[in-house]
Amino acid sequence: MLTSYAGIAVVLVIGIVFPLILLGVSRILHPKKPTPVKLLTYECGLETIGDTWVQFKISYFMYALIFVVFDVETIFLYPWAIKFQSLGLFAIVEMFIFIAILLLGFWYAWKEGALEWM
């Protein structure tokens, strides 16, 4: 049983260790000469004037969140579409329930005005 998961464990270890090694080598090799010019805040080629704290509208976040939800839905629909004919009636009903829940969430977001830009 454990041998069937050995490949996943190897990929997981490589996925964790390799970036850590690269970050360590980068920390060792990068030049360490901070100057006052390098430490200045850079914003579009201009020096910042006044308070640099900028608050973003929540609508950007809401659009990104809705995109992620429907992107995840697409990921779940692909395997279902591939095995559609062999799944049977239960799986078809389950997928329609899944899509109905997502549409209900989309309708709620629309009703609450989360998708209005201004």
N, C-alpha and C positions, 0 to 999 in steps of 0.2 A: 504494500500500500504506500509506504513512504517513498519508494523508488519512482512512483508515478508523479510525485510532486518535486522530485529532485531538480528537474529543469526549471520549474518556477522559482525554486529557492536560489538556484544559480543566477538567474536573471535578476532577481530581487537583490542579491548581494552585489552583483556587478553594478546595478542601478544605484545603489547607495554608496559603494566604495569608490567607484570611478570618479564621480563628481567631487567627492571629498579629497581625493588625491589631486585632482586638477586645481581645486581651490587652494590646497596647501602649497603646491608648486608655484602657483601664481603669487601667493603671499610671500614666498621666499625670494622669487626672482624680480618682483616689480620694484621700480626705483622708488626710494623713500626720500624725496626731496620736496616737501611741501613749501611753497612760497606764498607770500600774501596774495599774489595774483591768482594762484591756483585755488586758494581757499575762498575766493569771492563767489557770491551767489551769481549764477548765470541764468538769465531769463530772456530768451529770444534775442540775444546779442546786445541787450541794453542793461544798464545797471538798474536795480530795483529802486523804486522811489516809494517811500512810505511803508505801510504794512504789507508784507508779502503773503499773508494768509488769505487764501481765496476759498470761498465756499462754493461748491458746485451744486447745481440744481439736482434734486432727487430724481427728476425725470430721466436723466442719463442712466442712473442706476436701475430704474424700473425697466427701461428698454433692454438693458443688458440682462437683467434677471429673466425677463420673459423670453428673450432669445435663448438663454441657457435651458429653460424649461422645455421649449419646443425642440431644441437640439437633442436633449436627452430623450424626448419622445421619439424622435427619428431613429435614434440608436436602438430603442426597444422595438421599433416597427420592422427594422431590417431582418432580424432573425425570424420574426413571426411570419413575414412575407415569404421567406425562403421555404419554411416548413408548413406553409398554409394548408396544403392539400392533405397532409398526413396528421394534422393536429386534432381534427374532429370538432364537434359542435361546442364543447366546453371551452376550448381555447378561443374560438371565434367570439363567444359571448364575453369572455374575460377581456379580450382586446377592445370590444365595443364599450365595455364598462370603463376601461382605462382611458379611452379617447373621450368618453362622456365626462369623466372627472376633469380631464384637461380642458375641455371646452367650457365646463362650468367655472373653472378658475379663470379662464380667459374672459368669459362673460362678466364675472365679478370684477376683474381688473378694469374692464371697459366701463362698467357701470359706476365704479368709484372714481373714474376720471384719471386713472393711472397712465393711460395712453395718450392723454392730451398734452401737446407740447407746450403750450403757453398757459 
